[in-house]
Amino acid sequence: MRNTTKLKTLLLKYTLTFDMDDDGRFFLKLTDKATHQTSLIEGESYSKILAKAYSFLLKDLKGGNFEL
């Protein structure tokens, strides 16, 4: 699945905030639009954090208690 498709899917449920530190490490903050709960995902690249976030979304939709 393309990153654009993952991003569009994530935006249906979450508000996303992207950031990067001085070492080039990426951070993605997911804020659930319904419950306002937040989760932070970090990784070495944009693609990796999107993949982790998409996996988080799928597990969240299945009702699993998935912590990052």
Backbone as CSV, one residue per row, in Angstrom:
resi,resn,N_x,N_y,N_z,CA_x,CA_y,CA_z,C_x,C_y,C_z
1,MET,0.843,-1.164,0.000,0.000,0.000,0.000,0.900,1.244,0.000
2,ARG,0.512,2.238,-0.753,1.301,3.459,-0.858,1.157,4.321,0.391
3,ASN,2.189,5.118,0.653,2.177,5.998,1.810,1.021,6.995,1.766
4,THR,0.676,7.466,0.578,-0.419,8.422,0.443,-1.741,7.797,0.874
5,THR,-1.955,6.561,0.516,-3.178,5.857,0.898,-3.220,5.639,2.405
6,LYS,-2.096,5.259,3.001,-2.028,5.087,4.453,-2.316,6.406,5.154
7,LEU,-1.733,7.478,4.655,-1.929,8.790,5.253,-3.396,9.213,5.199
8,LYS,-4.029,9.042,4.054,-5.448,9.397,3.919,-6.312,8.578,4.873
9,THR,-6.009,7.298,5.018,-6.762,6.423,5.915,-6.576,6.851,7.364
10,LEU,-5.346,7.173,7.753,-5.067,7.618,9.114,-5.795,8.922,9.438
11,LEU,-5.868,9.812,8.452,-6.507,11.108,8.673,-8.018,11.007,8.880
12,LEU,-8.617,9.892,8.519,-10.044,9.700,8.777,-10.329,9.573,10.269
13,LYS,-9.400,8.981,11.018,-9.600,8.714,12.440,-8.774,9.613,13.354
14,TYR,-7.611,10.043,12.895,-6.679,10.766,13.748,-6.314,12.139,13.184
15,THR,-5.924,13.034,14.093,-5.229,14.255,13.719,-3.753,13.937,13.872
16,LEU,-2.955,14.231,12.850,-1.556,13.850,12.837,-0.652,15.071,12.971
17,THR,0.417,14.905,13.745,1.433,15.946,13.877,2.793,15.296,13.634
18,PHE,3.497,15.783,12.607,4.816,15.263,12.261,5.891,16.186,12.805
19,ASP,7.015,15.594,13.244,8.144,16.380,13.722,9.426,15.587,13.481
20,MET,10.564,16.282,13.524,11.854,15.634,13.345,12.859,16.322,14.271
21,ASP,13.699,15.534,14.924,14.700,16.121,15.813,15.984,16.427,15.041
22,ASP,16.977,16.939,15.753,18.243,17.332,15.125,19.019,16.152,14.549
23,ASP,18.751,14.953,15.051,19.444,13.751,14.570,18.752,13.116,13.374
24,GLY,17.651,13.704,12.905,16.930,13.170,11.753,15.918,12.103,12.108
25,ARG,15.615,11.933,13.377,14.621,10.947,13.819,13.233,11.568,13.695
26,PHE,12.293,10.814,13.107,10.940,11.299,12.875,10.014,10.930,14.031
27,PHE,9.058,11.805,14.296,8.049,11.589,15.330,6.680,11.880,14.736
28,LEU,5.718,11.034,15.074,4.346,11.213,14.624,3.435,11.106,15.836
29,LYS,2.690,12.161,16.087,1.737,12.173,17.195,0.342,11.956,16.604
30,LEU,-0.320,10.902,17.076,-1.674,10.580,16.642,-2.641,11.028,17.737
31,THR,-3.628,11.820,17.375,-4.661,12.226,18.313,-5.992,11.743,17.765
32,ASP,-6.643,10.851,18.499,-7.926,10.299,18.070,-8.961,11.420,18.040
33,LYS,-9.670,11.554,16.936,-10.655,12.625,16.783,-11.865,12.441,17.690
34,ALA,-12.196,11.219,18.048,-13.372,10.952,18.871,-13.061,10.999,20.364
35,THR,-11.975,10.349,20.766,-11.667,10.224,22.196,-10.588,11.191,22.673
36,HIS,-9.885,11.818,21.758,-8.797,12.758,22.047,-7.610,12.103,22.753
37,GLN,-7.495,10.779,22.673,-6.328,10.086,23.208,-5.171,10.268,22.233
38,THR,-3.964,10.383,22.781,-2.801,10.579,21.921,-1.825,9.414,22.044
39,SER,-1.118,9.167,20.961,-0.060,8.163,20.911,1.091,8.768,20.126
40,LEU,2.308,8.413,20.515,3.490,8.924,19.838,4.236,7.766,19.193
41,ILE,4.551,7.933,17.926,5.298,6.930,17.166,6.591,7.585,16.710
42,GLU,7.694,6.863,16.814,8.968,7.396,16.350,9.681,6.367,15.494
43,GLY,10.499,6.854,14.576,11.226,5.969,13.694,12.268,6.716,12.892
44,GLU,13.013,5.975,12.084,14.116,6.541,11.312,13.669,7.225,10.030
45,SER,12.463,6.910,9.546,12.033,7.497,8.277,10.517,7.704,8.269
46,TYR,10.110,8.556,7.353,8.696,8.859,7.155,7.913,7.575,6.851
47,SER,8.464,6.743,5.982,7.791,5.500,5.594,7.591,4.564,6.774
48,LYS,8.608,4.478,7.638,8.517,3.569,8.778,7.488,4.037,9.799
49,ILE,7.423,5.349,10.051,6.427,5.799,11.029,5.008,5.692,10.474
50,LEU,4.855,5.872,9.167,3.527,5.673,8.577,3.111,4.206,8.647
51,ALA,4.041,3.300,8.417,3.736,1.872,8.504,3.345,1.492,9.929
52,LYS,4.084,2.011,10.930,3.746,1.745,12.329,2.390,2.332,12.689
53,ALA,2.116,3.536,12.223,0.841,4.188,12.515,-0.322,3.434,11.874
54,TYR,-0.132,2.954,10.655,-1.186,2.197,9.978,-1.455,0.882,10.705
55,SER,-0.401,0.226,11.156,-0.549,-0.995,11.940,-1.290,-0.701,13.250
56,PHE,-0.946,0.405,13.883,-1.625,0.839,15.104,-3.114,1.047,14.845
57,LEU,-3.450,1.689,13.730,-4.850,1.923,13.356,-5.600,0.612,13.193
58,LEU,-5.024,-0.338,12.481,-5.699,-1.617,12.254,-5.953,-2.351,13.565
59,LYS,-4.967,-2.339,14.462,-5.148,-3.005,15.751,-6.144,-2.258,16.621
60,ASP,-6.158,-0.946,16.516,-7.114,-0.135,17.264,-8.539,-0.419,16.784
61,LEU,-8.710,-0.561,15.493,-10.045,-0.839,14.938,-10.544,-2.237,15.310
62,LYS,-9.602,-3.167,15.489,-9.978,-4.522,15.897,-10.288,-4.600,17.391
63,GLY,-10.006,-3.517,18.114,-10.308,-3.482,19.537,-9.185,-3.917,20.418
64,GLY,-8.006,-4.126,19.848,-6.868,-4.532,20.667,-6.297,-3.371,21.432
65,ASN,-5.771,-3.647,22.599,-5.090,-2.632,23.377,-3.639,-2.612,22.956
66,PHE,-3.323,-1.789,21.998,-2.011,-1.746,21.384,-1.294,-0.495,21.840
67,GLU,-0.175,-0.663,22.536,0.614,0.461,23.024,1.919,0.524,22.254
68,LEU,2.366,1.721,21.973,3.649,1.916,21.293,4.705,2.334,22.286
